[in-house]
Amino acid sequence: MKPKKPIELDGRTGEGGGQLVRMAVALAAVTSQPIRITHVRGNRSGGRGGGLKSQHVTSIKWLAEATGAEVEGLSVGSHTLEFRPSLTPPQALASADQRKLTIAADSAAASTLLIFQAVLPYLLFAAGGDGAPIELEIHGGTNVSFSLSYEYLDQVLLPTLEARFVGVRVERRLLLRSWSTGSTRKGSIWFRINPLPLGQTLKLKEEEPKDSASTSAVKGDEFTINRIDANILTPTALHAPLQDALARDLDTLFPGAEVNFKVVEESGHDARMYVLLVAHNNTDDTSSPSSRRWGRDYMYASKRKNKSPTTLSSEISRHVSKQLYQEVALRRGAVDEYLQDQLVIFQALAEGHTSFPRGDEDYEEEEEPSGNYASSSADMDGVDAALRDLDLEAEKKLKRDKKTAEPFGDGSMHTKTARWVTSEILPGVKWFNRGGVCEGVGISFR
């Protein structure tokens, strides 16, 4: 049998960073499609090109071993990567002794969360004959600049996948936290992944039908923010003033919403200051497909010198609270900026139509948010808005996005680039309405 010809990707396309590499290799591993990436991370380091980093090498090395892939250019700093997998996910992890895994990065600054993102799609389809779960430990950094945090993964990304897609179940536990600032050490996270059963595709859960007589009332309540979880990882001296500042700012912007301080933890270094806010529209049943959550975080990187704890706390709170307000109340989308691009790969692999719009691209950003989000939320209709009025049989109302040599659609450049990668590697994926709707390939294994 003649080997498949590698699909060639220019690593300078779109956001031109590590996301392109992670997504491309993840899709190649799931589909056994060889790829070749040139100019790896070519938009990094002032245009000179960053090449592969430790976290990329770590995840690709594991995927290469799992898929029996031939690999060229797999080293830190490499600007060209060729990845030719041969084993499907079920073939790679068929026996029980292959289902307890450890992935360890060489560097403590390598993000465990980005490594997890690269291997999760493969593991979701790696069902063994006995249906046993996969246990995975990843060692590296858990709170790293330019990466999602463990808190964001735990409170936004994974709960959304579990609430929206049938059969996705990922247990997780932070074993040891580690930072990319201050003295470094490797942290670790434990996961138990339940792969999809053999023959099952990834697909959306069906929402319970709404009684037409009560639709408007439900709609108004559905997108009112009723709780905001706050996560504070800072020196202890900032805990009390930061809680006070957040409670005050969030009450102004989201009146009536309960503010719950979910994590308040000593960070262990004056340079480590991180806050994550997660807004919820439905706290009665967070596992429901109608449950939404939006996250905004802030890793403080400005100078702290001569700033009192009160002044510094006010600055941090004002920044992250305003960003959450702009994301949720002004854009009125179904997902936040970061979640939208992280869901693209699952949309492309799933069966049927999915839609995770972020909201109005042309909203007018307020310099000083004035608040009362709840009063303006009744017309915000998230995930299903792009699908509700479609004739899915005839698809007469779906405007097919043309395949282009560049990133496309609405959203951030990361989201546009993610869509482009899926279109390059998965010929069967279809994007409609400026990326607002995806018809995935519905991949499964027997």
N, C-alpha and C positions, 0 to 999 in steps of 0.2 A: 504494500500500500504506500502510495506516494505521500511523504510528509506534508503537513499543511504549511503553507507559506506564512511567515510571521506577519501580523498586522503592524505597520510602522506608525509610531506616534512621535510627534515633535514635542519634547518636554517643555518648550517655551510657549506652548499654546495656552491662551487664557491666563489663569492665575499663575501658571508656569512653576508650580512648586511641588511639594511632597504629596499633596492630595491626588494629583494626576497620576503619580507613580503608584501610590497605594491602591487606588481604584482600579487602575489598569491591570496590575498584577493579581488583585483579588478576583476580577472578572475572568482573567485568563486561567486562573487556577480552577475556578468553578466550571468553566466551559471547555477546558483542555485546549484552549486556543493559544498558539504561540504568538508572542508579541516582541517587538523591538522598539525601545524608547531611546531616542537620541536627544542630546542637549538636556540631560536630566536636570531638573530644577533650574532651568536656564534663565529664569527671571529672578533668581536670587543673587545675593552678593553683588549688588550694584550692576547687574547685567553681565557679570563675568561668568556666572553659572556656578551653582553651589555643588552639584554632584550629589551622590547618595550620602545620607547621614547614617549614623549608627542605627537609629530606629528603623530606617528603611531596610538596611542590610539584615537586621535581626529578623524582621517579619518575612522578608523575601527568602531568606535562607531557610526558615522553617517551612514555608510553603513549597519551596523547591524540594526539600526532603520528603514532605508529605505527598507531593504529586509525582515524585520521581523525575523531576524536571532537569533538563540540561540548561545550565545557566552560564552566561558570559558577562563579565563586567560587574560581578557582585563583590564590590569592595567600597569602603568609605572613600568618597571623593570621585568615584567613577561617573563619567558623563554619558556613557552608553550602556544600556542593559538589554540583554536578550534572554528571554524566559520561555522555555519550551516544555510545558508539562505533559505528562502521559497518563497519570492515574486520576480517575474521577474521585470525588469526595468519598463515596461509600467504599471504593476499593482501597483507599489510603488508610482508613481507620477501621478495618473490618473486625479485628480481634480485640478482646477486652484489655489486653496489656498495652494496646496502642491508644487507649482512651483516657489515660492519665498523663497529661502533658505538662511540660515546663518549658517556658521560653524566657531566656535571660539575655538582656541587652548587655553589651560590653560597657556601656557608659551609663552612669547614674542620671545623666541629663536626658537620656533617650526616653521618650514618653511611652509608658506602658499602655496608655489609652489609645494612642495612634497605632501601636502594634496590634492591639485588640481589634480596632476597626479594620485593619488589613486582613485579619484571619477569620473574623466572625462570619462573613458570607460563606466561606468554605465550610466552616464547622456546622453551620445551620443545615447543610445538605449532606453531612457526613454520617448518615444513619447506618448503624450496624444491624446485622440480622436480628440481634436480641433487643434492639431498641434502647440499649443502655445509654445513659447520658455521658457526656465528655467533661472531665474535670481538667481545668487549666489554671496554672499559676504563671503570671508574668512578672518578671523582676526588672525594675528600672525606675523612672521617675513617675510620680503620681500627680504632681502639681508643677507643670512645666510651662514656661512661656510659649505662646503661639500653639497651644494644644488645649483640648477640652480637659477639664479636671475630672477626678473621680466623682465628685459631687454632681457635676453636670451629666455624666454618663448614668449615674445611679438614679437621679431624680428627674431627668428630662428624656434623654435618648432611649434608654432601655424601657422605661415605662410606656413611652409612646409606641415603640415596636410591639410590646406585649399587649397593649390595649387595642391596637389597630389591626394587627396581623394574626391570623389563625395559627395556633401552634407554637408561637415564639415564646420560649420561657428560658430566662437566663438568671440564675441565682448569682449573686456577687457579694464579695466581702473584702473590704480594705484591710489588709494584714499589717502593712507598715507604710506610713506616709513618707514621701521624700520630695524634695524641692530642687529646682534648678538654681536657686539663689541661696547664698550662705554656704555653710559646709555641706558637701554633698555625700549622700549614701544611697544605696539602692533600696527602693521600697518594693512592695509586692502587693498584688491583687489576686484573689482567688475567684474563679468562675465555675459554675456548673451549667453547661449548655445542653438543652434537650433538642437534638436535631429533629427536623421534620421527618415523619415516617416515610419509608421508601414509597415512591409513587405519588407523594403529596406535593403539590405546588405551594408556594408562598402566595397567600391571597388575603384580601381584606376581610375583616369580620363584618357581618351585616348588622346594621343598627336596627333597633326595634322601630317598626313603623309608627309615626306620630299620628294621632287623631287630628284630622284637618281642623276640627272646631277649636282645638287648643293649640294649634301650631304657633300662632303669634305670641301667646303667653309663654310657651316653652322656649321659643326663640329668644324672647327678651331675657329670660332667666339664664338660658344656656351659656351666654357669653358674658355674664356679669362676673367679675372677679370676686370670689368670696374668700379666698385665702392666699396669702403670699408667704412662702417659706423662705427664711433668710438664713444663709450660711456664712459664718464669720470665722475666718482663720487668720488671726493676727496676734501680735503680742498682747498679753493679758491687760496691759494698761489701756488698750483701746476697746476692750469688750463692752464696758458699761456705757461710755460716751457714744460708741458706734450704735449700740442697740437703741439708745435714746434718739439719736439722729435719724436712724432708719424708721423707727416707729413714727416720728414726727413727719418726715417727708412722705412716707407711704400713706399715712392717713390723709395728707393733703391731696395726693394724686389719686388714691384709690379709696375714697371714703366708704366706710362700711366693711372693708375687707379685713379679716383677721390677719394679724402679723404673727407668724409662728417662728421663733428662733430655733431652727431645727438642729443646727450644728454651731456650737460656740467653742472654739478650740485654740489653745496656745500654739502659735506657729513655730516658736523656738528661735526666732531671729528677727531683729528689727526691720530687716529688708523684706520680710515675708508678710505681705498684707493682701488678702484675697477675700472677696465677697461675691456670693452668688445669690441672686433672687430668683425664685420660681413662682410664677403666678398661676393659680388654678381657677378654672371655671366651674368645677364640679368636685366637691370634696366628699359627697355622699357615696360615690362609687368611682374611684379613680381608675378602675380597670375597664370601665365601660368605653365602647368605641366613641361615644360622644364626649368623653372626658378630654379636655385640652390642657396643655401646660406650656408656658413660655418662659424661657430662661434668659437672664442677662447677668454677666459677671464682670468683675473688674479686678485685675491684679495690679496693684498700685506700683508704679515705676518712677514717680516723680521724686524730687528731693524732699526729705522729711525734716531737714535741718531747721531748727528754731520754730517748729510748728508744735503747738501744744496738742495733747491728745484730743481735746475738744475741737480745735480748729481742723486737725487732720481728719477726724471722724466726720465732721460736717462736709468736708471736701469729698471724701470717699462716698458718703451716703448720697450727696446731691448728684454726683456723677452717675452712679449705678441706678438710682431711683429714676432719674430723668430718662436714662436709656430704656429702662423697662417700660415706662409710660409711653415713650415714642414708639416702641416696638408693638405694644399691645393696643393702646388706645388710639393712636394715630394711624398706624398701618392697618389695624383690624384684620390681620391675617390669621390663618389657622395654625401657623408654626412661627418660630422665631428664625432669625437670619441663619444661625448656625445649624439648627435642626433641619431646615429645608435642604441644605446641601448634603447633610449626612443621610437623609432618607432616599436620595436619588438612586443609589445602587440597589436598594431594596425594591423600589418602584420598578426598575428596569428588569429585575429578575422575577418579579411577581406575575401572577396570572390576572388578566383583566385590567380594568381601568382604575387608576389611583390618582388622587389630586391632593396636593399639600401646598396651596397657595400661601404666599407670605402677606399679600395685601397690596394696598395702593402704592404703586411705584412713585407717584407724584405728590405724596402728601407733603404738606407744608410744615417743616419742622419748627416747633415753637422754641424760641430762645428760653422762655420762662413758662413751663407747663403750668396751666391754671387748675387742673384737676377735675374731679367728678367724672371719672371714666364711666361709672355705672350708668349715668344718665344718657350717655351717647352710645351705649353698647347694643341696643336692641336690634340695630340693622346689621350687626356683624355676623356673618354666616360663613363659617370657616371651611373645613375640609370638603364638605359635600356641595358647596355652592357651585363649583365648576362642573359637577356631575348631575345635579338634580334635574336640570332642564334638557339634558342630552337625550336624543333618541339613540340609544346604544346599539340597537339592531341595525338601523340604516346608517348611523353615524353622519347624518346629514348636517348636523350642527357642529361637527368637529372640524376645525380647520387644521389640516396636517402641516406640521412644521417641516420645511424642506431640510434635508440633510445638507449641512454646510461644512466647510473646512475650518470653521471657527466656532467658538462657543456661542450658544444661542438662547433665546427666551428671556423671560423676566427673572429678576432676582439678583443676588450678588454674583460677582465674577466667579466665585467658587462654585455656586450652583450652576451657572451657565457652563463652566468647564466640565463639571460632573456629568451633565447631560450629554455634552459632546463626546466624552470618553465612552459612555454607554452606547451611543450611536455608532461609534467606530468599531467597537468590539462585538456588539450584539446586533447583527443586521436586522433581526426581527423586531427590535424595539421601535415603537412609534411614539412620537411626541406631538401634541396638539396644542393649539391655542397659546402660542408663545411659551411652551413648556408647562402650561397650567395643568394639563392632563397627560398621563402616560399610559400607554397600552404596553404592558410588559410581555416578556417572552414566555413566561409560565414554565420555567425550567423545573424538571423533576428527574429523579433517578430510580431505576428499578433493580 
